[in-house]
């Protein structure tokens, strides 16, 4: 499937949680590697990358800074192929997915996944239906995950009184006492008791 003359393409990456963003995380690296491997195999050259870090897949595409920049780049220079790792990196709800695909297709842009699926193909009604079904399941997966995480936070809050945010100085002192470091811990507890 490799092309003799490489075609320019743009990579689009998205990570929904700030907890998965950073040098020690692999979400963007995994997406980038999958896109680059597909591009090399399929005869594309990735000329630029746009990344929406800590942006929900349910957010409309026009509110995403990386995606807005991608659209500006497409309009300004004529690159007509966008590659994503998979449809869930593009969008996590069916409405956002279809609106985004329609926007790009309207600009004459082809959206490909790293598996070679053409998300903008609309001539084959079965392919469109399968893309939409995949979008429904992606939305269902996201909804289930959000509920599961919320239940875990509620359970943790009931057990420990707190489940989010940084530990207070007193919490860190108690943890150090538990670990046998009594010098800093006792000083920390004394200072927290003397304050109003």
C-alpha contacts under 8 A as a table, 3 or more apart, distances in Angstrom:
res1	aa1	res2	aa2	distance
1	X	41	X	6.99
1	X	42	X	5.52
1	X	43	X	7.45
2	X	40	X	7.71
2	X	41	X	5.58
2	X	42	X	4.67
2	X	43	X	4.69
3	X	6	X	5.97
3	X	42	X	6.58
3	X	43	X	4.49
3	X	44	X	7.76
4	X	43	X	7.13
5	X	43	X	7.24
6	X	43	X	4.95
6	X	44	X	4.98
6	X	45	X	5.97
7	X	43	X	6.48
7	X	44	X	4.67
7	X	45	X	5.89
8	X	44	X	5.72
8	X	45	X	4.88
8	X	46	X	5.99
8	X	47	X	6.09
8	X	79	X	6.22
8	X	80	X	7.77
8	X	81	X	7.15
9	X	44	X	6.16
9	X	45	X	5.83
9	X	46	X	4.81
9	X	47	X	6.00
9	X	48	X	7.44
9	X	79	X	6.15
9	X	80	X	6.83
9	X	81	X	4.77
9	X	82	X	5.62
9	X	83	X	6.94
10	X	46	X	5.39
10	X	47	X	5.92
10	X	48	X	5.16
10	X	49	X	5.72
10	X	50	X	7.60
10	X	70	X	7.96
10	X	79	X	7.28
10	X	81	X	6.26
10	X	82	X	4.77
10	X	83	X	6.19
11	X	32	X	7.74
11	X	35	X	6.95
11	X	46	X	6.39
11	X	48	X	6.36
11	X	49	X	4.57
11	X	50	X	6.20
11	X	82	X	5.73
11	X	83	X	4.94
11	X	84	X	6.10
12	X	49	X	5.91
12	X	50	X	4.98
12	X	51	X	5.90
12	X	67	X	7.65
12	X	70	X	7.91
12	X	82	X	6.77
12	X	83	X	6.22
12	X	84	X	5.32
12	X	90	X	7.69
13	X	28	X	6.62
13	X	31	X	6.53
13	X	32	X	7.37
13	X	49	X	7.58
13	X	50	X	6.26
13	X	51	X	4.63
13	X	52	X	6.29
13	X	84	X	6.42
13	X	85	X	7.41
13	X	89	X	6.53
13	X	90	X	7.65
14	X	28	X	7.41
14	X	51	X	5.62
14	X	52	X	4.67
14	X	53	X	5.75
14	X	54	X	7.48
14	X	55	X	6.76
14	X	57	X	7.76
14	X	89	X	5.49
14	X	90	X	7.05
15	X	18	X	7.65
15	X	20	X	6.82
15	X	21	X	7.02
15	X	27	X	6.71
15	X	28	X	7.05
15	X	52	X	6.44
15	X	53	X	5.01
15	X	54	X	5.33
15	X	55	X	6.18
15	X	56	X	7.40
15	X	89	X	7.32
16	X	20	X	7.65
16	X	53	X	6.64
16	X	54	X	4.50
16	X	55	X	4.61
16	X	56	X	4.47
16	X	57	X	6.41
17	X	20	X	5.44
17	X	21	X	7.02
17	X	53	X	7.58
17	X	54	X	4.61
17	X	55	X	6.87
17	X	56	X	7.27
18	X	21	X	5.17
18	X	53	X	7.04
18	X	54	X	4.58
20	X	25	X	5.74
20	X	26	X	7.49
20	X	27	X	6.45
20	X	54	X	7.76
21	X	25	X	5.94
21	X	27	X	7.28
21	X	28	X	7.68
21	X	53	X	6.47
21	X	54	X	6.90
22	X	25	X	5.34
23	X	26	X	7.82
25	X	28	X	7.72
25	X	29	X	7.96
26	X	29	X	5.00
26	X	30	X	5.76
27	X	30	X	5.23
27	X	31	X	6.25
28	X	31	X	5.12
28	X	32	X	5.96
29	X	32	X	5.06
29	X	33	X	6.03
30	X	33	X	5.23
30	X	34	X	6.26
31	X	34	X	5.26
31	X	35	X	6.18
31	X	84	X	7.57
31	X	85	X	5.33
32	X	35	X	5.17
32	X	36	X	6.02
32	X	85	X	7.64
33	X	36	X	5.15
33	X	37	X	6.04
34	X	37	X	5.23
34	X	38	X	6.24
34	X	85	X	6.08
34	X	114	X	5.83
35	X	38	X	5.24
35	X	39	X	6.03
35	X	83	X	6.42
35	X	84	X	6.40
35	X	85	X	5.75
35	X	113	X	7.69
35	X	114	X	5.17
36	X	39	X	5.00
36	X	40	X	6.06
36	X	46	X	7.22
37	X	40	X	5.27
37	X	41	X	6.24
37	X	114	X	7.72
38	X	41	X	5.12
38	X	42	X	5.90
38	X	114	X	5.21
38	X	115	X	6.95
38	X	116	X	7.36
39	X	42	X	5.18
39	X	43	X	5.85
39	X	44	X	4.57
39	X	45	X	6.25
39	X	46	X	6.95
39	X	114	X	7.73
40	X	43	X	5.48
40	X	44	X	5.98
40	X	45	X	7.05
41	X	44	X	7.78
46	X	49	X	7.39
50	X	66	X	5.29
50	X	67	X	6.85
50	X	69	X	7.33
50	X	70	X	6.18
51	X	66	X	5.29
51	X	67	X	7.63
52	X	55	X	5.75
52	X	64	X	6.69
52	X	65	X	6.70
52	X	66	X	4.94
52	X	67	X	7.11
55	X	59	X	7.09
55	X	64	X	7.08
56	X	59	X	5.38
56	X	92	X	7.78
57	X	60	X	7.92
57	X	88	X	7.23
57	X	89	X	6.92
57	X	90	X	6.81
57	X	91	X	4.40
57	X	92	X	4.42
57	X	93	X	6.90
58	X	91	X	6.22
58	X	92	X	5.27
58	X	93	X	5.44
58	X	96	X	6.51
59	X	63	X	6.79
59	X	64	X	7.22
59	X	91	X	7.96
59	X	96	X	7.31
60	X	63	X	5.65
60	X	64	X	7.07
60	X	96	X	5.67
61	X	64	X	5.39
61	X	67	X	6.29
61	X	68	X	7.41
61	X	96	X	6.96
61	X	100	X	6.20
62	X	65	X	7.85
62	X	67	X	7.05
62	X	68	X	6.02
63	X	68	X	7.37
64	X	67	X	5.30
64	X	68	X	6.08
65	X	68	X	5.16
65	X	69	X	6.23
66	X	69	X	5.13
66	X	70	X	6.17
67	X	70	X	4.82
67	X	71	X	6.23
68	X	71	X	5.13
68	X	72	X	6.31
69	X	72	X	5.05
69	X	73	X	6.17
70	X	73	X	5.08
70	X	74	X	6.22
71	X	74	X	5.07
71	X	75	X	6.19
72	X	75	X	5.22
72	X	76	X	6.10
73	X	76	X	5.17
73	X	77	X	6.18
73	X	78	X	7.98
73	X	79	X	7.89
74	X	77	X	5.67
74	X	78	X	5.49
74	X	79	X	5.48
74	X	80	X	6.90
75	X	78	X	6.25
75	X	107	X	7.94
79	X	109	X	7.84
80	X	108	X	6.56
80	X	109	X	4.45
80	X	110	X	6.15
81	X	109	X	5.51
81	X	110	X	4.82
81	X	111	X	5.93
81	X	112	X	7.37
82	X	109	X	7.16
82	X	110	X	6.24
82	X	111	X	4.82
82	X	112	X	6.23
83	X	111	X	5.81
83	X	112	X	4.80
83	X	113	X	5.56
83	X	114	X	6.69
84	X	87	X	7.11
84	X	89	X	6.67
84	X	90	X	6.69
84	X	111	X	7.44
84	X	112	X	6.32
84	X	113	X	4.88
84	X	114	X	6.16
85	X	89	X	6.42
85	X	113	X	5.30
85	X	114	X	4.85
85	X	115	X	7.70
86	X	89	X	5.61
86	X	90	X	6.96
86	X	113	X	4.92
86	X	114	X	6.33
86	X	115	X	7.52
87	X	90	X	5.10
87	X	91	X	6.35
87	X	92	X	7.89
87	X	97	X	7.89
87	X	113	X	6.79
87	X	119	X	7.71
87	X	134	X	7.97
87	X	135	X	7.38
88	X	91	X	5.08
88	X	92	X	5.25
88	X	135	X	7.39
88	X	138	X	6.23
89	X	92	X	7.34
90	X	97	X	6.84
91	X	94	X	7.54
91	X	96	X	6.07
91	X	97	X	4.99
91	X	135	X	7.89
92	X	96	X	7.35
92	X	97	X	7.01
92	X	135	X	6.71
92	X	138	X	5.52
92	X	139	X	5.09
92	X	142	X	6.93
93	X	96	X	5.47
93	X	97	X	6.07
93	X	135	X	6.13
93	X	136	X	6.77
93	X	138	X	6.79
93	X	139	X	4.68
94	X	97	X	5.03
94	X	98	X	6.06
94	X	132	X	6.56
94	X	135	X	4.91
94	X	136	X	5.72
94	X	139	X	6.79
95	X	98	X	5.30
95	X	99	X	6.02
96	X	99	X	5.12
96	X	100	X	5.97
97	X	100	X	5.24
97	X	101	X	6.13
97	X	135	X	7.06
98	X	101	X	5.08
98	X	102	X	5.98
98	X	132	X	7.89
99	X	102	X	5.10
99	X	103	X	6.14
100	X	103	X	5.09
100	X	104	X	6.30
101	X	104	X	5.23
101	X	105	X	5.90
101	X	111	X	7.49
101	X	119	X	7.04
101	X	120	X	6.02
102	X	105	X	5.05
102	X	106	X	5.89
102	X	120	X	7.64
103	X	106	X	5.17
103	X	107	X	6.62
104	X	107	X	5.12
104	X	108	X	6.49
104	X	109	X	5.15
104	X	110	X	7.19
104	X	111	X	7.65
104	X	120	X	7.96
105	X	108	X	4.92
105	X	109	X	5.09
105	X	110	X	6.46
105	X	120	X	6.06
106	X	109	X	7.31
109	X	120	X	7.90
110	X	118	X	6.99
110	X	119	X	7.45
110	X	120	X	5.70
110	X	121	X	7.93
111	X	118	X	5.84
111	X	119	X	5.38
111	X	120	X	5.69
112	X	115	X	7.89
112	X	116	X	5.85
112	X	117	X	5.48
112	X	118	X	4.59
112	X	119	X	5.89
112	X	120	X	7.75
113	X	116	X	5.22
113	X	117	X	5.22
113	X	118	X	6.68
113	X	119	X	7.37
114	X	117	X	7.44
118	X	121	X	5.52
119	X	128	X	7.95
119	X	131	X	6.96
121	X	124	X	7.01
121	X	127	X	7.41
121	X	128	X	7.15
122	X	125	X	6.63
122	X	127	X	7.40
122	X	128	X	5.96
124	X	127	X	5.34
124	X	128	X	6.45
125	X	128	X	5.06
125	X	129	X	6.08
126	X	129	X	4.99
126	X	130	X	6.09
127	X	130	X	5.08
127	X	131	X	6.14
128	X	131	X	5.12
128	X	132	X	6.19
129	X	132	X	5.07
129	X	133	X	6.05
130	X	133	X	4.97
130	X	134	X	6.07
131	X	134	X	5.11
131	X	135	X	6.22
132	X	135	X	4.85
132	X	136	X	6.24
133	X	136	X	5.01
133	X	137	X	6.36
134	X	137	X	5.17
134	X	138	X	6.12
135	X	138	X	4.99
135	X	139	X	6.15
136	X	139	X	5.12
136	X	140	X	6.17
137	X	140	X	4.85
137	X	141	X	6.02
138	X	141	X	5.09
138	X	142	X	6.26
139	X	142	X	5.16
139	X	143	X	6.24
140	X	143	X	5.13
140	X	144	X	6.19
141	X	144	X	5.20
141	X	145	X	6.14
142	X	145	X	5.11
142	X	146	X	6.19
143	X	146	X	5.23
143	X	147	X	6.34
144	X	147	X	5.21
144	X	148	X	6.13
145	X	148	X	5.04
145	X	149	X	6.13
146	X	149	X	5.25
146	X	150	X	6.14
147	X	150	X	5.10
147	X	151	X	6.17
148	X	151	X	5.22
148	X	152	X	6.28
149	X	152	X	5.05
149	X	153	X	6.24
150	X	153	X	5.12
150	X	154	X	6.23
151	X	154	X	5.11
151	X	155	X	6.12
152	X	155	X	5.08
152	X	156	X	6.05
153	X	156	X	5.08
153	X	157	X	5.99
153	X	163	X	6.12
153	X	164	X	7.93
154	X	157	X	5.11
154	X	158	X	6.21
155	X	158	X	5.17
155	X	159	X	6.30
156	X	159	X	5.09
156	X	160	X	5.88
156	X	161	X	7.31
156	X	162	X	6.89
156	X	163	X	5.72
157	X	160	X	5.33
157	X	161	X	4.52
157	X	162	X	4.59
157	X	163	X	5.25
158	X	161	X	5.55
158	X	162	X	7.69
160	X	163	X	7.12
167	X	171	X	5.84
167	X	172	X	6.39
168	X	171	X	5.14
168	X	172	X	6.37
169	X	172	X	5.16
169	X	173	X	6.19
169	X	188	X	7.05
169	X	192	X	7.97
170	X	173	X	4.98
170	X	174	X	6.20
170	X	188	X	6.53
170	X	189	X	6.13
170	X	192	X	6.60
171	X	174	X	5.17
171	X	175	X	6.26
172	X	175	X	5.05
172	X	176	X	6.25
172	X	185	X	7.84
173	X	176	X	5.06
173	X	177	X	6.19
173	X	184	X	7.04
173	X	185	X	4.27
173	X	186	X	7.33
173	X	188	X	5.83
173	X	189	X	6.51
174	X	177	X	5.02
174	X	178	X	6.19
174	X	185	X	6.49
174	X	189	X	7.85
175	X	178	X	5.04
175	X	179	X	6.33
176	X	179	X	4.92
176	X	180	X	6.22
176	X	181	X	5.14
176	X	182	X	6.94
176	X	184	X	7.70
176	X	185	X	5.77
177	X	180	X	5.05
177	X	181	X	5.25
177	X	182	X	5.26
177	X	185	X	5.55
177	X	186	X	7.66
178	X	181	X	7.55
181	X	184	X	6.61
181	X	185	X	6.37
182	X	185	X	4.96
182	X	186	X	5.58
183	X	186	X	5.52
183	X	187	X	6.35
184	X	187	X	5.17
184	X	188	X	6.00
185	X	188	X	5.03
185	X	189	X	6.10
186	X	189	X	5.08
186	X	190	X	6.06
187	X	190	X	5.18
187	X	191	X	6.23
188	X	191	X	5.26
188	X	192	X	6.17
189	X	192	X	5.11
189	X	193	X	6.14
190	X	193	X	5.17
190	X	194	X	6.32
191	X	194	X	5.29
191	X	195	X	6.53
192	X	195	X	5.56
193	X	196	X	7.68
